[in-house]
Each structure stands twice: as C-alpha cells, then as structure tokens.
C-alpha cells in the first residue's frame, strides 16, 4: 500500500514480563496484536487478533489522526480463592496507527467477535475511486 491510503503503524510495543500475581499486568509491556489490513475501493478493514479480550476491557480511541486500540485480558478467579503464586500472565494488547487523511475517521465502525476486533474505516467521498462516463461526440 502507498502512503497516501494506508494505515501506518505508529508504535509497535511488544513483549511481556514475568508476573507473579495472576491478572496483575499493570507493569507488563503491552503486546502488539497481530493485525491484517485490507483495502477496497470504499475503505479499509483492519482485523486485530485480541484473544480473551472482552468488549468491556477493550478501548478504541481516536486522537487527531492517531487510532489507538487497547485491550486487556482479565483472569477470573473464583470469589473464595486467592492466588498465592501464579505464573499465568494476563496480557495487555496495544497498537497505535496513523490514519491517512483520505479516510473518514468520523465513520469508523468497530465489532468484536471471537477475539478478533474488526474496524471498518471508510474513505472520504472525494478519495473514493469513481468511474467517469465517456460520451461520443
């Protein structure tokens, strides 16, 4: 994709640290979710793999031309149990993209299903390809 119509990866934080408290991931570095981006004549579709992230723990924000996607997995322990030692880590996902000016950021649609976040970002009307009719003279 060319710069004029792509979503550029602004940050790519990845990696994680060991954690001795189940579900406590406040200090762990976020993991960059795997992302697929598809473009068609009407816009861009972004698919981000965020397994275990619920809709309530997902945050999609737009700040200027920066689109941030963040989510965290929350481990559920039974109410009467407390983790004394846990090597299980609840990941935190984060990825930020810079949107092209050709995209209509005001019309972004988001859907989360089976751990996959789908964002549909339409192109501005003037940026969409159009067919020009040729008349015979």
Secondary structure, 3 states (H helix, E strand, C coil): CCHHHCCEEEECCCCCCCCCCCCCCCCCCCECCCEEEEEECCEEEEEEECCCEEEEEEEEEEECCEEEEEEEECCCCCCCCCCCCCCCCCCEEEEEEECCCCECHHHCEEEEECCEEEEEEEECHHHCCCCCCCCCC
